[in-house]
Structure formats: C-alpha cells, structure tokens
C-alpha cells in the first residue's frame, strides 16, 4: 500500500534526513514532506485541508511548540472526526519518559508511540496499523 504523502515533523536535521531515507528506501509514499517545526507544519496542513498527509511522524521535544501542543492546535484545525481520521499520527521521539509515552497513547489523534531511531521494521509495523 503506497501512501500519497508522509509528513515528518522534527527540529533535528539529522533525524529528518535519516527518517526520509528510510521512508524513501521502503517505497511506501509518493511524497515525503519535512517540516522543522510544528508551527511550520500547522501552516502547511492549514493550506491543504482537502489533501492531508495520510501519515505524520511527530517528535515531542521541540522549541517553540512541542508535539503535544501541536496535537492541540491540530485538533482545532481539524475539529471534525472525519478530518482527524485522515491523518494517522505516530509520535516518534527519543523520550523514554513514561509520562510522555502515556500521554501520547492516551491522545485520540495518536495511533502509536515509537522511540527513535526509525528503522524499516518499525516503519513496516506502522504500515500494518494503517491497513
């Protein structure tokens, strides 16, 4: 199953580079978009409400706005359940803090929580969640 678009949201250039290479090598998306901040990602998503990415990988710890604040803003941007169902959000973080993991798993917008680094095995597990 090839997705139309995957959105990577992370303030770390190296993580974005690695994640993009892994997604590209697995050939699961026609287009991969990278945003270095949640604010930039929200602006991007707001401009394309009719064609939201099917999958978003979201970091937690970022300056300006963290991943949980992004989720709150996204729920305002996409308040209707059918809009939210279009985006599958995976928290992809280096955090091993139990509070972060529990908060991510309790958030209705988040499908799963993964620890960095992303690898082909984790990516394939995510794809199975989307089927």
Rosetta blueprint (number, residue, H / E / L):
1 X L
2 X L
3 X E
4 X E
5 X E
6 X E
7 X E
8 X E
9 X E
10 X L
11 X L
12 X L
13 X H
14 X H
15 X H
16 X H
17 X H
18 X H
19 X H
20 X H
21 X H
22 X H
23 X H
24 X H
25 X H
26 X H
27 X L
28 X L
29 X E
30 X E
31 X E
32 X E
33 X E
34 X E
35 X E
36 X L
37 X L
38 X H
39 X H
40 X H
41 X H
42 X H
43 X H
44 X H
45 X H
46 X H
47 X L
48 X L
49 X H
50 X H
51 X H
52 X L
53 X L
54 X L
55 X E
56 X E
57 X E
58 X E
59 X L
60 X L
61 X L
62 X L
63 X L
64 X L
65 X L
66 X L
67 X H
68 X H
69 X H
70 X H
71 X H
72 X H
73 X H
74 X H
75 X H
76 X H
77 X H
78 X L
79 X L
80 X L
81 X H
82 X H
83 X H
84 X H
85 X H
86 X L
87 X L
88 X E
89 X E
90 X E
91 X E
92 X E
93 X E
94 X L
95 X L
96 X L
97 X L
98 X H
99 X H
100 X H
101 X H
102 X H
103 X H
104 X H
105 X H
106 X H
107 X L
108 X L
109 X L
110 X E
111 X E
112 X E
113 X E
114 X E
115 X E
116 X L
117 X L
118 X L
119 X L
120 X H
121 X H
122 X H
123 X H
124 X H
125 X H
126 X H
127 X H
128 X H
129 X H
130 X H
131 X L
